[in-house]
Structures are given as structure tokens and as C-alpha cells.
């Protein structure tokens, strides 16, 4: 049986970024001991339902998991090993903000067992960082990157592009600088306006305008060309890595394999069931105290729904999605038409988007998905 991926959600942040729609919350105080115990209990419940599976990857996401005490990180990794057993090459990733306070914890977090860090730099320009609501400066972010590269075997960092008024030349210069740092993996996201965020409010008033589709497509193609030339080709819409350095945890999602999700708002896929934990931290905590777990819903997924989910996730990958996984989920006539237009290709056992298709992937999925 393939290894299981384990996702652990830490919901707290120092502040809420205006573009962020993740399950993140600002609290004046956090009872660290209580939260550690609750996460351990939620994990134990999930482990009892997935006995016999080895864990191949762990991902601490958020929120800002670099705010977790390293002792809590160590306790959760040790518990996962007790419950499931960790694969010898288990990838253990933690998302981190590049503040000096959090960077000071990197050595202890590495000692706790984390072997890969994903650093939220987001921009290499102080004005852009201020626009994005980030608390760190470029200098602080680069110092944190140096610390991360010294502490962890594997390092990735995020950048956001397609900002209002951002010319291609400015993004080319920023990306060239990013590629020169020598990390094995980059996550490069176009700014999108997500419902319920402060940016969505500004956009509705006309006070925030992001690049139009044509400009965004030019930026996307520039990004893929530069990363490919640097030896970090895109293996997913927004993720770029040296061959062999792809995020194994995220590949579990995109290849639609099973994963366990614990902590507030965490989702999971377990043997044809979709699991979801309670989203609000206080509600999740109360549910764990009451029930021994934070599960809000467990829904059985019929074969058609699973095939559609496999399509939506798998077509994001450069390798595409296995045809056997999406049987009955696609409109074959639409696939044939888009293939003639050079946007899709059947490549052996997979259906994949071409380089021309990737910038319009969302439109392709709307055309070919039957449900």
C-alpha cells in the first residue's frame, strides 16, 4: 500500500495578510500545552483509522507553523512515527515566515526532525512587501533564507507576481535574483483576488486592479521560460524544482493519493472518504476535548466524484493525470477539440495540458469536466 501523507494545520498568524484566504487567525495568546495535546489527540484518532499505513511525508502548514514551539513539532513527528512508522526517506516540511524571531528557531526546528522548509518570502522588493501586508523587509527575508539554507537539507521559497502595474522587466529581474540563490524549489504564484479578503474589498471598489489575462499570460510564460533555463522546470502550474526535488507531499495531493489532515480546517482523503476538521480554532479545540478528534464531516465519495477530483488535481501537473483515474469524468468531444487546438495531449497513459494549455488551465477544466 502506498505511503500516507500527513498534513498538520497550525492556524495562528501574527497578522492577516490582505490577499490570504487560508484558515489563519490572529490571537493575543495561545495555550501551547493545550494545543500540543489536542493535535496529538486528533492525530491518534486518525492513526487508528489508517492503521498499517506508513507515512511518507509530513507537512506543517498554516497559518504560520514556524510560530509553533519546536518541542511541539518534535512531539508531533515522534507521535507520527509511533502511530504509523515514518518511511526512511520521509519528507518533513514546515512553512515558515522570514521574520528574525522565527528564523532564530530554525536550528531547533531542524533538530526536531524537519528536513525541508518552505519560506514565505513573497517578494524581493520592499514596496511590494508593504503592499502585500508582509511584516518583514527584503533584508530580513534574505537573512532568514541564509539561516534556512544552513539549517535544512532542502529549502523552497514563495514569491507572488502579477502585482498591479508590475511590468515584465521588473518581474524578470526579481525572478533572476531569486534563481541565483540556488534553492532546489520555488513556488511562484500569480496574485489572485480571493473572496472574503481585504484585497477583494478593494477590488470591488475599483481601488485594486491586477494585470489582465493577456498580461498575466505573458508573465506566466516568462516565468516558465526562465525557470526551465535555470534547471528548475515547472512540474505543476505554480511549482518549479530541480528534477528529483519536487515536493513529495504536494505530489500526493496532485496525484490524488490518500492523505490524513489534522488540526483546524484540515481536509483529508481516506479510502474514498473526504474528511474535514472544524475550521474555527476554538470550535476544533472544543470538539477534540469532547470527542477526542476535530472531525466535522466524513463524506463518502462516489466514483464519479473521485474521478472529477483526480482530474482537477492531476491536470495541474506537467506529467498530467492518469487516464484510468479520470474514466467517465471528461467530455471526450471537448478533449478531442482542445487536443486539435494544441492545448491538450494524450501522452501514453496520461492526459496532460501542453505548454500552450497551462496558462488557460482553468478554462480547459471547465470545458472538459462533466460535473
HELIX and SHEET records of a PDB file:
HELIX    1   1 UNK A   32  UNK A   49  1                                  18    
HELIX    2   2 UNK A   65  UNK A   67  5                                   3    
HELIX    3   3 UNK A   70  UNK A   83  1                                  14    
HELIX    4   4 UNK A  100  UNK A  103  1                                   4    
HELIX    5   5 UNK A  106  UNK A  111  1                                   6    
HELIX    6   6 UNK A  126  UNK A  131  1                                   6    
HELIX    7   7 UNK A  138  UNK A  151  1                                  14    
HELIX    8   8 UNK A  168  UNK A  179  1                                  12    
HELIX    9   9 UNK A  198  UNK A  204  1                                   7    
HELIX   10  10 UNK A  213  UNK A  229  1                                  17    
HELIX   11  11 UNK A  248  UNK A  254  1                                   7    
HELIX   12  12 UNK A  281  UNK A  291  1                                  11    
HELIX   13  13 UNK A  303  UNK A  314  1                                  12    
HELIX   14  14 UNK A  323  UNK A  326  5                                   4    
HELIX   15  15 UNK A  332  UNK A  340  1                                   9    
HELIX   16  16 UNK A  355  UNK A  358  1                                   4    
HELIX   17  17 UNK A  361  UNK A  368  1                                   8    
SHEET    1   A 9 UNK A 234  UNK A 236  0                                        
SHEET    2   A 9 UNK A 239  UNK A 241 -1                                        
SHEET    3   A 9 UNK A 185  UNK A 190 -1                                        
SHEET    4   A 9 UNK A 154  UNK A 161  1                                        
SHEET    5   A 9 UNK A 116  UNK A 122  1                                        
SHEET    6   A 9 UNK A  86  UNK A  96  1                                        
SHEET    7   A 9 UNK A  55  UNK A  62  1                                        
SHEET    8   A 9 UNK A   4  UNK A  10  1                                        
SHEET    9   A 9 UNK A 259  UNK A 262  1                                        
SHEET    1   B 3 UNK A 267  UNK A 270  0                                        
SHEET    2   B 3 UNK A 273  UNK A 277 -1                                        
SHEET    3   B 3 UNK A 295  UNK A 300 -1                                        
SHEET    1   C 3 UNK A 321  UNK A 322  0                                        
SHEET    2   C 3 UNK A 350  UNK A 353 -1                                        
SHEET    3   C 3 UNK A 344  UNK A 347 -1                                        
END                                                                             
